[in-house]
Amino acid sequence: MLAALRADRTEILDLTETNPTRVGIAYPPAFLAPLADPGSLAYAPTPRGLAGAREAVAIDYIRHGLEVDADRIFLTASTSEAYSLLFKLLCDPGDEVLVPRPSYPLFEHLTTLDAVRAVPYALEYHGVWSLDVDSLRDAITPRTRAILVVSPNNPTGSMLKARELEAIARLCSSHDLALIGDEVFADYLFEEADPARVSVLAQDQVLTFALGGLSKSAGLPQLKLGWMVMKGPAARCAEAAERLDVICDTYLSVATPVQRAAAMLLEQGAIVRQRIQARIDGNRRALRRALTQAPGCSLLHLEAGWSAVVRVPAIHGEEALVLDLLAQDRVLVTPGYFYDFPREAYLVVSLLPDPDVFAAGIDRMLARAQAALSSL
Ligand SMILES: Cc1ncc(COP(=O)(O)O)c(C=O)c1O
């Protein structure tokens, strides 16, 4: 239906848009000028990436109160590529990695493409989100190689807490598992972000990789620059780094211009970041206001990130509601089942769209969800 509406050029209020370059965020005019540095004409590849770029990433971590060693940073073309490199490093075909549920649907594809199995563990909602440590422990098998944490998680916006990290580190130590922390949304916090939130890098007991990238931190997904920061016991890191060097050296996928421009892009990225934060703050306020007029619908607790989850009456089901919204209201939202929510009915909306589009889309979405209620 969506393809047909788009082919007809029907105007759709797209509340699934998470591409920051398509929502009218203003970028500084000379933002990309450093990409034209003539120094990029020289090609001097190194598996981990150019030292200057890795140092710039290490400096950027200071904003988060984290001291990281530039020598333990590996540049990648994206977070998705970082996952693939780590699965090659840590897993044999048929091995398993534990992934949160609900979370980002791409994990299924990323693991399958590397012949690895994604095994879910539960995030539980009880007014706030928390990680179900029992379900994590129960999911471990002799084939498990890594625990994957997404913090802030997409789409729940929930963050890893210190006590959860302790429990995970204990499980990783006792089962010899690596810890992968996807922290791509770590720059975008709301005032509800729990002071007990931590990065996976807040411990060094287990072999750990924290993932980040320009795609979210500077709103530049098209430049293809991500990174992984390795931390953990020295011997484990040294052995993993040697093997990761071979993997990275096989692809050398990060372009020279973006590496040479990394320091400037990270610095100037602050401007874009502030604009994105202002956008998501404004849209979240608008959503909350609209929800005060929509009994039966509520916003799930949100600490961070670019998405919001709205609980709606589970009368005709998510699928029917989402299709009605598209067919009758010309509003596009994502059903919760897409992110593997264990029960219905949830709608996931991006907080990035243009504020007018967002407000109009939310009004129609809540009116439709309410209409189901009054049809009872
Ligand atoms: C949780 C999470 N990780 C990673 C990515 C992908 O990031 P990248 O563009 O760096 O591959 C996304 C994209 O939306 C995401 O939501």
The ligand as an SDF file (V2000), in Angstrom:
LIG
                    3D

 16 16  0  0  0  0  0  0  0  0999 V2000
   20.5520    0.8740   17.7070 C   0  0  0  0  0  0  0  0  0  0  0  0
   21.1730    1.1520   16.3670 C   0  0  0  0  0  0  0  0  0  0  0  0
   22.4190    0.7340   16.1060 N   0  0  0  0  0  0  0  0  0  0  0  0
   23.0050    0.9880   14.9190 C   0  0  0  0  0  0  0  0  0  0  0  0
   22.3470    1.6740   13.9240 C   0  0  0  0  0  0  0  0  0  0  0  0
   23.0230    1.8820   12.6030 C   0  0  0  0  0  0  0  0  0  0  0  0
   23.9780    2.8590   12.6730 O   0  0  0  0  0  0  0  0  0  0  0  0
   24.9960    3.0570   11.4700 P   0  0  0  0  0  0  0  0  0  0  0  0
   24.3610    4.0440   10.5510 O   0  0  0  0  0  0  0  0  0  0  0  0
   26.2220    3.5480   12.1280 O   0  0  0  0  0  0  0  0  0  0  0  0
   25.1910    1.7120   10.8330 O   0  0  0  0  0  0  0  0  0  0  0  0
   21.0430    2.1220   14.1340 C   0  0  0  0  0  0  0  0  0  0  0  0
   20.3200    2.8360   13.0820 C   0  0  0  0  0  0  0  0  0  0  0  0
   19.2190    3.3150   13.2520 O   0  0  0  0  0  0  0  0  0  0  0  0
   20.4410    1.8450   15.3890 C   0  0  0  0  0  0  0  0  0  0  0  0
   19.1720    2.2190   15.6320 O   0  0  0  0  0  0  0  0  0  0  0  0
  1  2  1  0
  2  3  1  0
  2 15  2  0
  3  4  2  0
  4  5  1  0
  5  6  1  0
  5 12  2  0
  6  7  1  0
  7  8  1  0
  8  9  2  0
  8 10  1  0
  8 11  1  0
 12 13  1  0
 12 15  1  0
 13 14  2  0
 15 16  1  0
M  END
$$$$
